[in-house]
C-alpha cells in the first residue's frame, strides 16, 4: 500500500506532467490545420515519454490509474488557465516561422 503523502506527491507530479503536455499541445495546435499527422505524432511521442517518466521515474513502477487522471487534470487546467492566453502567442510564433 502506498502512503497517502507519497500518493499525493505522485498525483501532483502527474498534474505537472499533464500541464507540460497541455503546453506542448497548445504549442502544436496552430500546426494542426496543415500538418495534422505530424503535429499529432509529435504530441503522441511527448505523451508517451511523459507517461513513461511518470510511471518509472516518479512512481518507480508502482503506477496507479488515478495518476492518469492527474495527467488529464493537469492538461485540462493548463488549457483553462494559461493556455487560453498563450494561443495567440503560439499562433504568432508559427506565422513568423513560416514566412
C-alpha positions, 0 to 999 in steps of 0.5 A: 500500500502506498502512503497517502503523502507519497500518493499525493506527491505522485498525483501532483507530479502527474498534474505537472506532467499533464500541464507540460503536455497541455503546453506542448499541445497548445504549442502544436495546435496552430500546426494542426490545420496543415500538418495534422499527422505530424503535429499529432505524432509529435504530441503522441511521442511527448505523451508517451515519454511523459507517461513513461517518466511518470510511471518509472521515474516518479512512481518507480513502477508502482503506477496507479490509474488515478495518476492518469487522471492527474495527467488529464487534470493537469492538461485540462487546467493548463488549457483553462488557465494559461493556455487560453492566453498563450494561443495567440502567442503560439499562433504568432510564433508559427506565422513568423516561422513560416514566412 
